[in-house]
Amino acid sequence: MSSSPMYLKQNVVSEPLYNQWYAWWFLASPMTAPLFVANLHLKVMESFVANPAIHVAALKSPALRGGPYINYGVDKVKEVQALLERTRAEEALSLRYAQAMLELHKLLDTAEGFSLEELYPRVPDLLRGYVELTYDLNHRASPRFFESLLYRSPFHRESSQSLSMRLIHQDARPYVFSTPRLDSVDGALQIKRPYRDAALDRLYAMTRTPGPVEPVREALGIEPKDHDTFASFFTPEPPRPAPRYDGEGVRVRYFGHACVLIESRGVSLMTDPVISYDFPSELPRYTFADLPERIDYVLITHGHADHLMFEPLLQLRHRIGTIVVPASSGGGLADPSLKLMLKHAGFNNVVALSELDSLPLPGGELIGLPFIGEHGDLNIQAKIAHLVRLEGKNLLMAADSNALEPRLYEHVHREVGDIDMLWLGMESEGGPLSWMYGPLLPAPIQRKMDQSRRLNGSNAARAIDIVQRLNPKQVRIYAMGREPWLGHVMVMGYHENSPQLVEARKLIEYCRERGISGEMPYGQAEMLLR
């Protein structure tokens, strides 16, 4: 292999995996990962091995593509069987953890409001010392986990972490949360390294700074049989330049979904990175190649898979100054700490922001604001809206906020005043509670209850409630999952009369009738605030 400096190509996909499954927040925390292995991954693989034809038939229906069906043909049964058996062996501790969790919940079901002290010796041995037994004010018992200790326990399995790399030339990628990545599929290269490995930073830095390939190849432990595949990921051609914004006021660039780059002359901020790779396309978009060399702050609104994405974050880690997440240290099973998660994934400068906390910025400040809704009525702390005050302008990145209680925004407006630009998601239907949180539930949830507790954002009426109370000059609807490079994590299947788009158009019409600039950007957009 040539020792001349080379660049990493802009269309190299790097998918973080956990036991060959696409990694997201519940697979990054040792508090929750064992439950997803036991209660989702194993069950889906067992179903496929037992009757692959059901999975093949189900995925012919677009309505079922986000369901628990493996997206392989019957010819992959043996490989899935092998992964199933390997998972059972390598994740034996995770399976014991999941069983211990069931036993713990049954134990707490016996609590009737009297002291929990006598229950501690009866906690399953595997969990003792990692859990505190608590009551809420209605005397309902639940566990609180010492999550930071779990990261230092055998339950934190970095050996289960890896990456799958390959070249892509189009947006289309199979839905990732129901299907493990097999070694033989797509000619992908599997790299067995934990997410925190500094060698990954050396690799991704080569998208902008050329260097010799061989030292990185050796640092990543690429086997000789994979040398040619790894070499195909590099090119001597430099990427197009992406100079830092140096103009007046604030430049706002929409990168798709909930990803917005906010820049002034003094600072750059990016929200919820979900970024297209760079290849020829008829749909205009900003890509990794359009990002500035340095992103001073990355702002994460919440941990859902379309907002906290390890795939782009790991590729940008060496370029990020500070990553800002919502504060959560309650130890609740459904609410893992995003700060702990990212720090153990190799992000050294992580700041946890609580509601009405502020962080100074060059030429302004960042303020955390309440984020209500979209979490199925669970007590989730790890969610926050970001108010970016920059060069005299106020931008509120409200993500999937749902105005369940409109008076909240009256209180918010009293604190922060009018908003220049409001960014609001309107996925007004959302999946049922079990779609995301099902593997954490100690017992199946009733269907009617499940369907009533949707993971939804605002519809038009509730979005109008927010607009009326925050008095924005401009409204931008985002986080809708419309861009084709979101297809592997969101199976929206929008059509012209989809309820989400109908509701969004109602909000835009309302805004325009009242002299408020209302838009729903798609693909890419650029706005200047001066």
N, C-alpha and C positions, 0 to 999 in steps of 0.2 A: 504494500500500500504506500502511495506517495506520502512523503513527509511535508509537502507544501501545505500552507494554511488553507483550510476549507471552512465553508459555512454549513450549518445544519439547514436543510431545506425547509421552506415555510409551510409545506404541506405534509409534514411528518406528524401523524397522530400519535399521541402518547396517552394511552388509557391506563389510569391507576386501577389495579385490581386487588381484591382480597379473596384468597382461595379461588382465583380465576373469575370472580364476579366483580362487576364494575363497582368501584368504591364510591360511597357517599357517606354522609355524616354518621349514620347509624353503624356503619362498618368501620369507622375510624375510632370510635370510643369502645374501650374494653367493657364498659358497663352494658352496652347494647349489642355489640357485634355477635357474641355467642348466641343470643336469642334469634338473630336473623339467620345465622347458620343453621340452627336446630329447627326453627319454626317456619322457615321459608325455603332456604336453599336446598336442604335435604329433601323436603317434601316435594318440591317442584321436580327435582331430579328423579326421585322415586316414582313420581307419576309418569314422567316421560319414559323411563325404562320399562315400566309396567305396560304402558299403552301409548307409544309414540304417535299412533294414528290420530288419537284425540287431539294432540297438540297441533299436528299438521292441519287437521280439519278446522280447528278453532281459529287459527291464524289466517285462514282465508277470509274471515269476517273482519273488516276494519274496526268494528266496535269492540273486538276482543283483543286487539293488539297490545293493549296495556295490561292485559291479564296475566295470570301465572302460567304461561305457556311457553315452552322452550322453542326457540325459532331455529330448529334444525330439522332435517329430514330423518327418515328412519335409518338411513345409513350411518348416523352418528350415535346409535344406541350404545355400541360397545365403548365408545370414547366417553360418553356421559356416565355409563356404568363404572368405568375405571375412575373417573373423577369422583363419583359418589363414594366408592369404596375407599379412595384415598382420603377424602374429606372425613369420613367416619373414623378412620385411623388417626389422622393428623389432628383432628379437632375433637378428640375424645374428651379433653378437659372442657371444651365449650359445651359439649352435650351434657356433661355432668353439671355444669353451671346452669344450663337451662332447666334441668330437672330440679336442681336445688331451688331455683327461683319459684317453680310451681309449689314446692313444699313450703317455701317461705310465705307465699300468698295464702296457702291453706292455713298455716299457723296464725297469720294475722286475722284471718276470718273468724277465729275463735275469740278474739279480743272483744270485750263488751264494755269498754270504758274504764275498767280498773287498771291499776298500774301494770305497765308492760315489763317491769323489771324481771318477773319470773319467766318471761318468754325467751330472754336472751340465751340461756343454756340450751334451749330447744331449737334455736336457729340452725339450719343445716351447716355442718362443720365447714363445708367449702366456703361459706359466706361469712363465717364469724370473724369479727374484727373489721369487715368491710362495710358494715351496714349498721345504721342506728334505727331503732323502732320508734315511730312517732304517731301521735294522734293529731288530727285537725281539730278545730273548735267544735265540730259536731261529733267528736269522739270516734271518728273512723280511723282505723289504723292503716299505716302504710310505711314502707321502708324509705330511708334516706341513705344514699350511698356516699361513701368517701371516695369520690371518683378519682381524685389525685393519687390515692393509694392504689387503685386498680391499675393505673398506668405503670406502676412499679411492681406489679404482680405478674404471675405467669399468664393471667388472662389477656394481657396486652401482647399480642402475638405479631411481632414485626416479621417473623418468618412467613407469615401468611400474605405479606404485602409484596407486590410486584408491579411491573408495567408491561403493557403490550404496545409495541410500536410498529407502525406500517405507514406506507405512503397512501394518500387518498387523492382522488382527482374529481370528486363530486361531493355534494352535501349528504347524500343518502347514506345512512348508517342504520343498522338494525337497532330496534329498541333494546336497551342494555340491562334493564333491571329484572328481566325474567329469564335471561339466558347467560350461562357462563361462557367465558372465552376459552375455546379449545385450542391447543397448540397447533393443530393442523389447519385451522380455519384462516382464510384470507392471507396466507403467507406471512403472518405477523411474527415479529421477533419478541420473545418473552425475556424480560430482564428481571432477574430475581434480586431486587434491591429494596430496602425499606424506603419509604417516602422521604425520610429525613436525610438520606445519603447525599453528601456534598458533591459527589460525582455527577449527580443529576444537574446541579447548578452549572457545573463545568460544561456539560453537554448542551443545556439550553442557552447558555451564554453565546454559544457558537452560532445562534441565529443572527447575531449582530456583530460578533467579534470573531474573526477567523482564527483557526488554530489547527495544529496537527491532530489527526484523528486517532492515531495509535495510542497515545497516552489515555485518552478518554475511553477507548475501547477496552484497554487493560483495566482501568479503574472500575468499569462496569462489569467486568468479568464475562465479556462476550466470548462464547466458545468458538473454536476454530471453524466449526461447521456453519456458523452464522456470520463469519467475517464479511462475506460478499454482500449479504443482506444489509448488514450494518453500514458497509461502505456506500450502498445505494442511497442512504439517507443524506448524503453530503454533496455539495457542489462548490466549485470555485467561484461561482457568480455571486456577487454581493446583493443583498436585498435593496429595495428602493429606500432612499433616505426618508426619515420621519422626524423632521425637526420639531423641537419643543415650541409650543405656542409662545409668541413674543409680542402679541398685539395688545390693544387696549381692552379693558373690560374683561368679560368672561366668555370663553368659547365652550360650547356644549356640543358634544358629538355623541350621537346614538349609534351604538355598535350592535344593536339587536337585543330583543327580549328586555331584561332589566339592567343591561350593561350600558352605562353612560359615562363618558369621559368628560370631566369638568376641569377646565384649565384657565388659569390666569397667567400673567407674566411671572408670578412668584411661586405658584404651586400647581400640582396636578393631582386630581382625585378620580378614582374609578369605582363605580358601584357594581356589585354582584357580577364579576367577570364571567361572561359567556361569549366566546369570541370565535369567529369563523377562521378556519385555516385559509391560506392564500393559494388559489389556483384559478385558472380562467373560468369565468362564470358570466352568464347573462344578467344576473341579479347584482346590481351594485351593492357593495358592502365594504365596511372597514374590517380589517383583519389584524392578526398579530403584527403584520408588517407595518401597520399604521400607528402603532403605539409609540409613545416617546421612549427614549432610552431609559428614563427613570420615571416611575410612578410613585409619587411621594406618599399617597395614602390610597389604600383599597378599603372600601366600605362594604361590609356584609350586613344585610338587613335581617336575615334569618337563615336557618340551616337547611331549608328544603332544597331538594336536589337540583332545582333550576336556578338557585341563587348562591349556594355555597358549593361550587364545583371544583373538586380537586384537580381535574384535568387541566384547566387553564391556570389555576393557581400555582401548581407545582412548576409549570413552565415559566411563570413570571416571578417566582420567588426571589431570584437573584436581582430583580429589577424593582422590587417593592421596598419602599422605605418603612412604612408602618401599615399594619393591617388592623382595622378597627372592627370589632365585633360587638354584638349585644352582650351585656353582662348576664351570666347565669352561673351560679355556684350552689344551687339548691340541692343538688344530688338526686333530683327526681328522674325516674327511669326514662320518661319520655322527653327529657329536657337536658341532654348532655351539654357540658360546657364547651362552647366553641373556642374559647381561649386555650383551654387544655388541649383540645383536639389539634389545633393548628400549631401550638408550640411543640407538641410531640411529632408533628409532621415536618418539622424543620424550620418553621417560621420563628425567628428570634425576637422580633419586635411586634408583639400583639397587645393591643390596648382594648380593654373591655369597657364599654360605655353604657351607663345606666340612663334612665329617663331624666331629662333636663341636665345631665352632665354636659360639660362643654370641653372642647379641645381647641387650643389656639392654633390658628393657621396664619401663614403669611398673608396679610391683607384681609383677615377675617377670622371666623371660628366655625367649628362643627358642633352642633347641639343634637343630642339624642332626644327624640320625641316618642310618645306612646304609639304603639302599633297594636291595634285591636283586631281580632278576628282571624280567619283563615287557618286556625289550628284545632278545629273540631271541639271547641270548648275545653280543651285541656289547659292545665295551668302551666303554660310555657312562658318562661322568662326570656329565653334567648331569641328575642325579636325586637327590633327597634327601627323607627323611621329616622332618616338623617336630614337635618336641616343644615344646608351648606350656606353660610354667609360669606360672601366673597366680593370684594370690590364694590361694596354697597348694595349688592343684590342678594336676594333670599331664594334659594332653590330647595324645595322639599321633596326628597326621594321617599315616597310613602309606601313603595312596594305594593303588597297585596292587602293593604289595610281595608277593613270592612267597617263602615259606620254603623255598627250595631247599637251604639249609644252616641247619637249625634252631638249631645252636649259636651262630650269630650273635646270636640274641636272648638267649641266656644272657649273652654278653659285654655286650650293650646293657643288660640288666637290672642287671648288676653296677655299671654306670656311673650309671644314672638312677633305679633303684629301681622301685617299683610304679607302675602307670598308673591314673589315675582313670577316664579315658574313652579307649578305643581306637577309632579310625575306620579301617576296613580295606576295601579294594575286593576283590571276589571274581568278577571276570570271568575264570572259570576255564578258558575255552577260548582266546579271543583269536584274532586273525588270524594268518596265516603271516607269516614274516619279510618276504617280498617285497611284501606288501600295503602296508607303510609305507616300507620301505627299498629296494624294487626299483629305482627310477630311479637309485640311487647305486651299484648293483652293476656292476662292469665286465663281467660275463658272467652269463647266466641261471643260476639256481640249480636244482639237481636237485629234482624235485617232492618226493621223500621227505624230502630234507634240509630243504626249505622248510617242509613240513608239521610236521616235528619241532620246528622252532624257532619256537614260537608266542609271540605277544605277550600272554602270559596272566598273571593274578594267581593268588592262592591258591585252591585248592579247599578243601573242608571239613577234610581231614586236615592240610593245611599251615597253614590258619588256626588250627586247634586247637593246632598246635605253637607258634604265636606266642602265643596266649592262655596256654598253660601256662607259658611262660617269662617273660612280661611281667606276669602276674597282675593284669589289669585288673579294676576294679569294674564297669565298664560297657563293652559292645561295641556299636558301631554299624556296620552294613554300608552302604557308600556307593559312589559311583563306578561304578554299575551301568548307567548309560545308560537308565534306565527312564522318566524324565520325558519327556512329549511334546515339550517345547521343546529336546530333544537330537536330535530326529530328523534334522535337516539335517547333523549331523556323525557320528551313530552310527546304523547300521541294525541294531538288535538283534533285532527281531521276536520278543520274548519270548512264550512261552505258559506255562501252569501247570507243565508238565513240562520246561521248558528246563533244561539241566544247571546253568547258573549259579544259577538260583533253587532248584533242588533242593539244591545244595551249600550255599547260603546258609542254607536252612532247617535243614540238619543242624547248622551252627555255632550257630544260635540255640537249637536244642534242647539242644545240648551245654552252652551257657552257662547256660540256665535250670535245667537239672538240677543245676548246681553253685552255684546262688544268684547267678549273675552276670547282671546286666540285659543282655539281648540283643535288639536291634531292627534292622529294616531300614526306615528312614524313606522315605516316598514323598511327593513334592510339597512339603510343608513340615512342619517340626517345630520345637518349642522345648523346650529343656531348661535347667534351672538347676543349677549346682554351687555349693553353699554349705558 
